[in-house]
Amino acid sequence: TQLLEQSPQFLSIQEGENLTVYCNSSSVFSSLQWYRQEPGEGPVLLVTVVTGGEVKKLKRLTFQFGDARKDSSLHITAAQPGDTGLYLCAGRNTGGFKTIFGAGTRLFVKA
Amino acid sequence: SAVISQKPSRDICQRGTSLTIQCQVDSQVTMMFWYRQQPGQSLTLIATANQGSEATYESGFVIDKFPISRPNLTFSTLTVSNMSPEDSSIYLCSVARTSGDANTGELFFGEGSRLTVL
């Protein structure tokens, strides 16, 4: 069974600080996705990383896929209260069509 | 992207009753999934809803408890049967984004149905 371990599970920071969320697995994934979920809403896709070593940027968010395609990170620069939410990493199981999710990181950014 | 509508958005139910959640997509999709998100938790896949055949359930989920229908490529229902307080969760319908015939692994989600069982 492929598992995704996400850390930290909870993060409370001041506006303007930087943070990094990690997503690790012992298995290789063909791709990994990062989602953000706000209360009362379904998760919304932020990015997909496919190639080992790939780095993608989305405004103040930087996503990286490990060289071996077993891990990924999300770095937020100068966090803002609008970044508050649940961040989920997810990956499609090898050779299949199901997407599994990490435990999630609940981020709270204080003004 | 696909637009997914779920009904009801929330409900409060009595123990022992059943509730059916509907999921409508604005386009035809091949892959449709039902997830459960317990309070403060991540998403757990319940089953894959297959059009024209029985749903494929994940370990720990059974058809008698979570019967699923998929009558066409734009609609599915999930029933939570004989509910107990432990079934209090958000239930999410999702569809996979495809590129040609390939499943990209990316998912679109409905807003979820928040179920509280008393």
Contacts between the chains, C-beta under 8 A, distances in Angstrom:
chain1	res1	chain2	res2	distance
A	6	B	42	8.0
A	30	B	105	7.1
A	31	B	104	7.4
A	31	B	105	5.2
A	33	B	105	6.4
A	33	B	106	5.8
A	33	B	107	7.7
A	35	B	107	7.9
A	40	B	111	7.0
A	40	B	112	7.7
A	40	B	114	7.9
A	41	B	111	5.7
A	41	B	112	7.3
A	42	B	4	7.6
A	42	B	92	5.5
A	42	B	94	7.4
A	42	B	109	3.0
A	42	B	110	5.5
A	42	B	111	5.3
A	42	B	112	5.3
A	43	B	43	7.2
A	43	B	92	7.9
A	43	B	107	7.5
A	43	B	109	5.3
A	44	B	109	7.5
A	45	B	106	5.5
A	45	B	107	7.0
A	45	B	108	7.5
A	48	B	104	7.0
A	48	B	105	7.1
A	48	B	106	5.7
A	88	B	42	6.2
A	88	B	43	7.0
A	90	B	105	7.7
A	90	B	107	7.5
A	91	B	105	7.0
A	92	B	103	7.2
A	92	B	105	3.3
A	97	B	31	6.0
A	97	B	48	7.6
A	97	B	96	7.0
A	97	B	103	4.9
A	98	B	33	7.5
A	98	B	45	6.0
A	98	B	48	7.0
A	98	B	58	8.0
A	99	B	33	7.6
A	99	B	45	7.6
A	99	B	96	7.6
A	99	B	105	5.6
A	99	B	107	5.7
A	100	B	45	7.0
A	101	B	42	4.8
A	101	B	43	4.5
A	101	B	44	7.7
A	102	B	42	6.3
A	103	B	41	7.5
A	103	B	42	4.9
A	104	B	41	7.5
A	104	B	42	4.4
A	106	B	40	7.9
